[in-house]
Amino acid sequence: MDAALRRMQVEREPLIITNYVVTETTAVLQRRLGLDSVRVLHEVILPIVTVAWVGNSLHQRAVELLLAMNRRQVSLVGCASFLAMRGAQIRRVFTLDSHFAEQGFEVVPEAVSQ
């Protein structure tokens, strides 16, 4: 995973994250690792990425997609990300979520898509 991130940095890939992913990641870090990890996310990592804000329209379309997909394992956060990425014409994603590969995105690290 570290090698994949380094390669993306060398290739100057833009780093974009939705506010939904920030919220979800904050909750997971707080619950599993504690507030020191949340502090690193917000003070070290987020300042070097672009946060794309999910507004009402995108939220509503994400809910519609979630319900249309009718799959318990696909999250609202994932659906919002799929739509935000398509809207911004982003094809490559750093994720450990195999649903992005299923949606046709190029997944980094590649092992996730297998």
C-alpha positions as CSV (number, residue, x, y, z in Angstrom):
1,M,0.0,0.0,0.0
2,D,2.8,2.4,0.8
3,A,4.4,1.8,-2.6
4,A,1.1,2.6,-4.3
5,L,0.8,5.9,-2.4
6,R,4.4,6.8,-3.2
7,R,3.8,6.1,-6.9
8,M,0.8,8.3,-6.9
9,Q,2.8,11.1,-5.3
10,V,5.6,10.7,-7.9
11,E,3.0,10.8,-10.7
12,R,1.5,13.9,-9.0
13,E,-2.0,12.4,-8.8
14,P,-4.4,14.9,-7.3
15,L,-5.6,13.7,-3.9
16,I,-9.4,14.3,-3.5
17,I,-11.6,13.0,-0.7
18,T,-15.3,13.7,0.0
19,N,-16.5,15.1,3.3
20,Y,-18.5,11.8,3.7
21,V,-15.2,9.8,3.6
22,V,-13.7,12.2,6.1
23,T,-16.6,11.7,8.4
24,E,-16.6,8.0,8.1
25,T,-12.8,7.8,8.5
26,T,-12.9,10.0,11.5
27,A,-15.4,7.8,13.2
28,V,-13.5,4.6,12.5
29,L,-10.2,6.0,13.6
30,Q,-11.7,7.4,16.8
31,R,-13.4,4.1,17.7
32,R,-10.5,1.8,16.8
33,L,-7.4,3.9,17.4
34,G,-8.3,6.9,19.4
35,L,-8.1,10.7,19.1
36,D,-4.4,10.8,18.3
37,S,-5.1,9.1,15.0
38,V,-8.0,11.5,14.4
39,R,-5.6,14.4,15.0
40,V,-3.1,13.0,12.5
41,L,-5.9,12.7,9.9
42,H,-7.1,16.3,10.4
43,E,-3.8,18.0,11.0
44,V,-1.4,16.1,8.8
45,I,-3.3,14.3,6.0
46,L,-6.3,16.6,5.2
47,P,-4.2,19.7,4.7
48,I,-2.6,18.1,1.7
49,V,-5.7,16.9,0.0
50,T,-8.8,18.5,-1.5
51,V,-12.1,17.9,0.2
52,A,-15.0,17.7,-2.2
53,W,-18.2,18.5,-0.4
54,V,-21.3,16.4,-0.9
55,G,-24.2,18.7,-1.3
56,N,-27.9,18.0,-1.2
57,S,-28.2,17.1,-4.9
58,L,-25.3,14.7,-4.8
59,H,-26.6,13.2,-1.6
60,Q,-30.1,12.6,-3.1
61,R,-28.6,11.0,-6.2
62,A,-26.4,8.8,-3.9
63,V,-29.4,7.6,-2.0
64,E,-31.2,6.8,-5.2
65,L,-28.1,4.9,-6.5
66,L,-27.9,3.0,-3.2
67,L,-31.5,1.9,-3.3
68,A,-31.3,1.1,-7.0
69,M,-28.2,-1.1,-6.4
70,N,-30.1,-3.0,-3.7
71,R,-26.9,-4.4,-2.2
72,R,-26.4,-4.3,1.5
73,Q,-22.6,-4.2,1.4
74,V,-22.4,-1.1,-0.8
75,S,-22.6,2.1,1.4
76,L,-24.1,5.5,0.9
77,V,-20.6,6.9,1.3
78,G,-19.4,4.6,-1.5
79,C,-22.3,5.6,-3.8
80,A,-21.6,9.3,-3.1
81,S,-18.0,8.7,-4.0
82,F,-18.8,6.9,-7.2
83,L,-21.0,9.8,-8.3
84,A,-18.6,12.5,-7.3
85,M,-15.7,10.8,-9.1
86,R,-17.8,10.3,-12.3
87,G,-18.9,14.0,-12.1
88,A,-15.2,15.1,-11.8
89,Q,-14.1,12.5,-14.5
90,I,-11.8,10.8,-12.0
91,R,-11.0,7.2,-13.1
92,R,-8.3,6.2,-10.6
93,V,-8.9,5.7,-6.9
94,F,-6.8,4.7,-3.9
95,T,-9.1,2.4,-1.9
96,L,-9.3,-0.9,-0.2
97,D,-13.0,-1.2,-1.2
98,S,-13.5,-3.7,-4.0
99,H,-16.8,-2.0,-5.0
100,F,-14.9,0.7,-6.9
101,A,-13.4,-1.9,-9.2
102,E,-16.9,-3.3,-9.8
103,Q,-18.0,0.2,-10.7
104,G,-15.3,0.4,-13.4
105,F,-12.7,2.5,-11.6
106,E,-9.0,1.8,-11.8
107,V,-8.1,0.8,-8.2
108,V,-4.8,1.4,-6.5
109,P,-3.4,-0.8,-5.0
110,E,-4.3,-3.2,-7.8
111,A,-4.6,-6.2,-5.4
112,V,-8.1,-4.9,-4.3
113,S,-9.6,-5.5,-7.7
114,Q,-8.6,-9.2,-7.7
